[in-house]
Amino acid sequence: MKEFILSQSKSENAVLVGLITRAQNEQKTNEYLDELAFLAETAGAVPVKRFVQRLDTPNNATYVGPGKLQEIKEYCDRRTEEYEQYMADYKEDLLNARNKKEARDIPLPPDPRIGMVIFDDDLGPKQLQILEKELGCKILDRTSLILDIFASRAKTDTAKTQVELAQYQYLLPRLTGLWTHLERQKGGIGMRGPGETQIETDRRIVLDRISLCKKWLEQIDRQQATQRKNRGKLVRVALVGYTNVGKSTLMNLLSKSDVFAENKLFATLDTTVRKVIVDNLPFLMSDTVGFIRKLPTHLVESFKSTLDEVREADLLVHVVDISHPAFEDQIQVVEQTLNDVCRDMNVRDDRRDDRNGYNRKDKRQFEKTLKDIGHGKPTLLVFNKVDNYSFTPKDEDDLTPKTRENISLDELKQTWMARMDDNCLFISAREGTGIDQLKARLYDMVKEIHTKRFPYNDFLFQKYDDLTEETEE
């Protein structure tokens, strides 16, 4: 019933499909497809072909036009014919083998068949039904692919509950057509009267499961809120950023811990909190789930309890992959998601505390104010992976204007980043470059927050050098 879950362990060949629309030019489409290919590889698939079409808006029935759909179908059929030919030759080689040892040495040919077609945008229930019927293979969209990665990465009960809630919310409007053989009750003696069709039964089961998951998450919220209260007066620092920018690697470097880090998307789902000591100043640092473009709404809603760490943090460290060609777009995606999360949480809490209801006019003004001020937290922008940064220098005879690929790292530092003073650092978490400057800046920002909050608190222990000087005096 859940076609969007990849349950097979072996690699499957995948075809990627994207659109060039009025709101998304060719460059953006190629970037999104590169990211979609990385998502497919993270899930265990092998992208072998891309199809791109220019349309004003996606087709309501088939997402792409009829001609492009026929082209995709012909490509899938051709790969299936190649597989049948390979297997026929393989069987013939086995029959011609002289003995069993020679037959075992004959390698099995690779499987060129297309196992799935992945679309870059969300597909509706009707689109899924039509595409599966036309192409005759598994159909996935961007949301279902991300949900599958989350399902494979979830290890704790909290993450599993959040992923389950998101999956059921995604599945609910797509139940149509899954039980067409049980849509109506059979006639005959003993079968008359009011009854419940199978689609209604499934919908009721899914709704009950969604309600149960929400109750579990509310209980988890209360437990995590209690845990955060028991952390004392330490300043909280949260690592935020796009997925696969090196947040977990930086966390391991600063806290000297062993948080799971891997060069794949969404390697971290659960928020990990570690105690970090810089010089004589201890504070708490949390590693949060990464964001991505076109992030499914179900995931944002489900991971509100995890993102509470971001909301209650005193300082945000925004980690950016400067080696990525579209890192500026990634910064905007993260900032927009943080603003939405903080705004939704504040509106939710305000509704909870308001016993007399919530005035619509006040609500709009409140949301507009939050949108204008953003999340309102001090933020340190850290550009990671400077060791992976590359550029193509222009020839002296080339008079065309410079593009993003022709700008060196030193020239890039003199752009808008130069106006951020000390709130912009360049590091390499893997090579250890710039970590001392990062620690010094974190020390100043955390100490400023702590001294303002507890002006008479003797929480900062004295340095060893200071104790030595007092003893000598």
N, C-alpha and C positions, 0 to 999 in steps of 0.2 A: 504493500500500500504506500510505502514511503519511497518513491523513486528517487528523491533528491538526496538520499543517503548512500554514499559509496561504501558498500560492504565488502567488496572484493579486495584482496590484498595485492594481487598482481597488477602491474601497470596496464593501463588502458590507453589506447590512442584517442586523442581528442581533437576536435575541430573547433576553432574559435570564430565567433561571428560578432561583428560590430557595425555601427552605423555612423556615417558622417551627416550631421543634421545642422540646422541653423544655430543651435546653441552649442555645438561641438564640432570644431573644425577637424581637419585631417590630422594635424599634429596631436591634438588632444586624444583623438580616437586611437592613434598608434600608441600613445602613452598608456591609455586605459587597457589596450590589448596586451601590452608588455606586462602590465601589472596582473591582468587576468591569466596570462601564461604562467607567471610566477605563482599565482594562486593554484593553478591546475597542477603544477609540479609539486607544490607543497602538499596537495591532497593525494599525490601519487599517480597522476595522469601524465601522459606524454603529449604535448601539443605538437601536431604534425602539419597543420595547415590553418591559414587564416582567410576569412572571407570578409570583405568590407564593401559596403554599398552606400551610395549617397542618396539620402531621402530627406524630405522636409520633416516628416514625422514617422515613427515606426508604424508599420502596417498593423491594423487592429486584429487581424486574423493570424498572420504568419510572421510578424515582426519585420521580415524582409519582403521584397517584392517577389512575385511569382517566378520571374526569370532567375533571380538569385537563388531562390529555394530549389528550383530544378537543377541549378548548377551544383549546389551542395549535395543533392540527392544522387546525381550522376557520379560525383567524386566518391561518395560512400559506397555506391554500388560497384564502382571500378575497383576499389580496394578489396571489396569482398570477392570479386572475381579473381583478383590476384592471389588471394589466400587459397581459394579453391584450386587454382592452378599449382600453387606451391605444394599443397597437400597431395595433389595427384602425383606430382613428380617425386615427392618424398615417399609415397607408398610404392611407386614403381622402383625406386632405388632400394627399398627394403626387400622387395620381391627378387631383385637381381643380386642381392647380397649372397655371397657363397656360404657363409656360416653365421652363427649368432653373434660372434665377436665383431665381425665386420659390420653387421647390422647395428650393433650398439654404437659403433664409431661414427655412424652417419648422423650429423647434427640435425636437430629439429628446426625447420625454417621459422623465421620470425613471423609473428601474427600481424599483418598489415591492416586488419579490419578496424573500422572506426567504432569505438565503443560508446562514445558520447559526443554530443554537439553542445557546446557551452556558449550561451549568449551573454553579452556584456551588460545587459539591463534586465530588470525584473520582467518576468512573463506572467500574463494572466492565466487563469484556469483554462479558458477557451483556447488561448494560444498554445499552451502546453499540449492540450488534447489534439489539436490539428497538426502540430509539428511532429508529435510522436507517430501519428497515423501516416504522415507523408514521408518522413525520413526513416521510420522503422528502427530507431535506436533510442538510447537514453537521451533525454533532453534535460539540461541543467541551465539555470541562470546564475547570475553573480551571487545572489543572496543564498541560494541553495548550496553553492560551492563553499561560501564562507561558513555556512552552518555546518557543513560536513567537516571542515577543518577544525572548527570549534569543538565538534563532537569527538574528534580523534584526540584533541589536545586536552580535553577536560579530564582532570584527575581527581580533584576533591569533590565532595558532595555539593559544595556551593556552586562550583563551576558546572557540574553536571545538571543541577537544578535549573540554573540560568539558561543553559543551552537547550534543555528539554522544553522550557517555557517558550523560547524563541522558535523552536522547531514546530511546536503545536500551533503557535500563532501564525506561522507561515503555512502550515498544512490546512488550517481551518477553511479558508476560502477556496482551496483547491481539492476539496473532497468530491466535487461534481465529476461524474464520469468514472469513478473508480469501482462502483458497484452497479453498473447498468443492468446486470442480470437479476438484481434484487430490487429494482426501483419500485415495482408494484407487487402487491400481494396476489397470489394465485387464486383463481376462482374455484368454486366447488363447495360441496357440503362441509361445513365446519370452518370455512375460511372467510365467511362474510362478516361484515361489521367493521367498525373503526379499528385501525391498526397503525403501526409505525413502520414506515419504509426503512430500508437499510441505511440510506443516506442520512435520514433523521436520527437513527440510532448512533451512527458514527459521529455526527455533529454533536450530539448530546454527550457522548463519551469524551470527545476532545475538549468540549467546554468544561466538563467536570474536571478534567485533568489540568486545564489551564488555571481554573480556580484553586485547585489543590497546590499547584506549583507556586502561585502567588502567595498563598498562606505560608508555605514553607519559606519563601523568600522574606516575608515580613518577619518571621521568627529569626531568620538569619540576620536581618537588619538589626533587630534588638540585641542579639548576641554580639554582633560586631560593634554596635554602639557601646555596649558595656565594656568590651575589650579596649576600645579607644579611650574610654574614661579612665581605665586603670593604667594608662601609660604615663601618668604623672604630668609634670610640667615641662617635659621636653618639647622643643620646637619640632614641628613636623614638616618635612621636605618631601615633595612628590615628584618623581620622574615622569614626565609626560612626553608624548611625541607620536609621530607616525610609526606604523609597524615596521620592524626590521631596521631601526636606525641605531641600535646599539645600547638601548637603555639597560638591559640586563647585564651586558658586559661592563658598563660603567658602574652599575650597582655592585658587581663582584669586586671591581677594582677599589672602590671607595670603602666598602664595608668589609672587605676581605672575607667574603662569604662564597658560597658555591651555588648561586641561583642558576637554574637551567637557562642556557643561552645557546642559540643555534641560528645559522644563517637561513632562516625560513620565516615566512609570515606568521604572525600570531603564535610565536613560541611561548609567550607568557599570557596566561588567562587569569590566574589568581593573583591578587595583590599580595606581594611579599614585603614585609616590613623588617628592616634591620637597623640596629643601633650603629651609628657612625661617630667616631671621635676624631676631630681635627684639632690638633694641638691640645688645648685644655678644654675644648668645648664639645660635649656630647649632644647629639640630636638624632631623631628618627628619620629614616629615609625609606620611602615606599616605591616599589616598582609596579606600575599599573599596566593594564592592557593597552596595546597600541591601537591607533585609529587608522582608518583607510578611507579613500574616496568612495562615494556611493555607499556609505556604511548603512546596512539595513536598519530600519527603524525598530524592528523587533529586538535587535541586539542592544541598541541604546536603552530601550525600555527594560530589557532583562538584566543588564549589567549596571543598573542604577546603584545597587547595593555595593558593587565593587568600586564604582566611581565615587562613592561617598568619601573615600580616602582623598580624592582630588578636591572635593568640596571643602573638607575640613582641614586641608593642608594650610600651613602658614606661608609657605614659599613653594613656587613651582619652578622646576628646572626643565625647560623645554629643549629636548635633544633633537637635533636636526641632522640628517644625512646630507652633508654639503657636496658629496660626490654624485648625488642624484641630479639629473638634468632639470627636474621640475621641483626642486626643494622649496622654492618660494610658494608654489601651489600647495605643497604639503603643509607648510606653516599656516596658510590660510585655512586649510581643512581642519587642522588641530585646534586653532583658535575658535573657529566657528562651532566645532563640536563641544569644546569646553564651555563656551557661552551658552549653548543650548542646554547642556547638562545642568549647569549652575542655575540657569533661569528656570528650567522645569522643576528642579528640586526646591528652589525658593518659592515658586508658585504653589507647589504641592504642600510645603510646610505652612504657608500662609493660609491655605484653604483649611488645613487641619486645625489651625489655631483659631480661625474665625468661626464663632458659634452662630452668628447672625447671618451667615451666607456671604457670598462674594459678589460685589457689585461689578457688572461687566465693564463699566467705564473705568473704575479704579483698576480692574485687572489689566485692561489694555495699557493704561498709563504705567502700571507697575512693570509690565513686560517690556514696554518701550524704554523705560529707565534702565532696566537691567541690560537690554540690548546695547544701549549707548555706552554704558560703563564696562561692559563685558564681565568677565569673572572677577575683576577688581582685586587680583592678588599680585604681589610682587613676583616678577618672573625673570629668571636668568636664562638667556638664550645661549645654548651651547651647540656649536657646530662640530659634529663628530666626523670621523673618517677623513681627516685631512690627508692621511697617507694614501688614500684611494682617489684623491682628486686628480683629474687630468684635463688638459686643454690642448687645442691645436693652434699653435702660433701662426699668425698671418704673414704672408710674404710682404716684403717691402713694396713690391710693385702692385699689390692688390689694394685698390682704392675703394672697394665696397665696405660698407659699415660693418663694424664688429658685431658678432653674434655671441650668444651665451657660450658657445664652444670655443671662442677665441679669447676669452678673458682668463687671465691667470689668477691664482689665488691671492696674490698681493694686490692686484688691481681690484679684485672683488671685495677685499677688505676696505677699500677706499670708497665704496659706494654707500648705500644707506646704512650699512653696518657701522660705518665710522661715527655716525651720529648717536650711537647707543652707548658710548663711553665704556664703562666697565661692565655693563650688562650684556656684553657679547664676547664670547670666548671661542677659541678654535683649538680643538684637541683631537687626539686619536686614542680612544680607549684601548685599542688592541696594542698599539706601540708604546703607550704611556706618554705621548707628547702633550704638553700643556696641562698635565694633571696638577702640578704644583700651583699654577696660577688659578686653576679651578678650586682647589682646596682653600687657597687664600681668600678668594672672592666669596666662597660659601661661608667661611669663617666670619667675615665681616658682616654679611647679610643676616646670618643666623644670630650672631651676637647682638646686632642692632635690634632685632625682633625680641630677643630674650630680655635685654636690659630695659626696653620700653614696657614690657609686660610685667616684669618682676624687678622693679628698681631697687628693692631692699632685700632681694633674695641672694643668698650666698651659695648659689648653685654651681657657679663656675669654680672648679677646683684650681688652686694655685699651680703655676708652672713649676717644674723642677728647678729651673734656673733662678726663679724668684726665691724659692725656699733656701737655695744655696747662698744667695746674696744676704738674706736675713740672718742666716747662721754665722756668716763671716763678720757681719756688723756686730 
